[in-house]
Amino acid sequence: MEAKCSECDAQINVPDDAVSGEIVTCPDCGLNYEVVKGEDGVSLKPAESMSEDWGE
């Protein structure tokens, strides 16, 4: 399956065996997306960025 990046409009290839929660990355701008599987198929949503808090 292919989807379009919401940031740069590039094509993102989503593997057929992708599972919900898997992260795919736009090959052009590097934005990460989370795979969401539902009744109406597969969609992508921007992945939440996780950063180190280093104990703060």
Secondary structure as the mmCIF struct_conf table of DSSP 4:
data_model
#
loop_
_struct_conf.conf_type_id
_struct_conf.id
_struct_conf.beg_label_comp_id
_struct_conf.beg_label_asym_id
_struct_conf.beg_label_seq_id
_struct_conf.end_label_comp_id
_struct_conf.end_label_asym_id
_struct_conf.end_label_seq_id
STRN STRN1 GLU A 2 LYS A 4
TURN_TY1_P TURN_TY1_P1 SER A 6 CYS A 8
STRN STRN2 GLN A 11 ASN A 13
TURN_TY1_P TURN_TY1_P2 ASP A 16 ASP A 17
TURN_TY1_P TURN_TY1_P3 SER A 20 GLY A 21
STRN STRN3 ILE A 23 THR A 25
TURN_TY1_P TURN_TY1_P4 PRO A 27 CYS A 29
STRN STRN4 ASN A 32 GLY A 38
TURN_TY1_P TURN_TY1_P5 GLU A 39 ASP A 40
STRN STRN5 GLY A 41 PRO A 46
HELX_LH_PP_P HELX_LH_PP_P1 ALA A 47 SER A 49
TURN_TY1_P TURN_TY1_P6 TRP A 54 GLY A 55
#
